[in-house]
Amino acid sequence: MTPTITAIAQSPDRGRGLARDMRARWALEEVGQSYDVRLLSFSEMKEPAHRALHPFGQIPTYEEGELALFESGAIVLHIAERHAGLLPAEPNARARAIGWMFAALNTMEPPIVDRQMAVLLESDKPWHEQRLPLVEERIRARLHQLSARLGDDDWLDDDFTAGDLLMVDVLRKLSASGLLNEYANLSAYVARGEARPAFKRAFDAQLAVFIATSQN
Ligand code: GTB
């Protein structure tokens, strides 16, 4: 059965692939699973039909037969568990890969999203100029630790896994900040993820949505 995911009809990222449907698209492309996309406006996300799928009125969601999922991490984990290619078969390596998925979403992403929100929503506040460096220091601390752990390796734990997929997707949110450029190995890590054919297909698909909807 072909799964259906939801995405923003007119994403504020203007086709840069920074919204969270990108993770689901990339995971589906990595495992070779075709998928349909239902586009939603911000107001449609808050309507009862979508809230029945997603209690918080957000994207992405994932529907496959009787199954409806929300939360991008749960969606990527589901895809990785049902198909070969994103999680190692060996139990300990598999557990470590899932650990990296949580690290991407629970440890790395919160300060990065905090910065996004600060820049998008708080730049007119009198305390913004003082707060932003504090937020960026928290991000740098995590980048420093991640950089030390990655070292000269290509991926976080041997082969590419769903942990790398989420980590690269999270780090991409820093592309406009300049923070990632301070860590050569992390910049190269993100570039390696973006060079994967599955990433490119996912990126092109979400970009096509932006191009089509901005012409309307
Ligand atoms: N924890 C959830 C998950 O991982 O699935 C978070 C989902 C989420 O935040 N979804 C956002 C959403 O639906 C879209 S991606 N927001 C609508 C709302 O909450 O009302 C967020 C996003 C959009 C655009 C950019 N950008 O332009 O850089 C970055 C992030």
Boltz pocket constraint, residues with backbone or C-beta under 6 A from the ligand:
constraints:
  - pocket:
      binder: B
      contacts: [[A, 11], [A, 12], [A, 13], [A, 14], [A, 18], [A, 19], [A, 20], [A, 21], [A, 42], [A, 45], [A, 56], [A, 57], [A, 58], [A, 59], [A, 60], [A, 70], [A, 71], [A, 72], [A, 73]]
      max_distance: 6.0
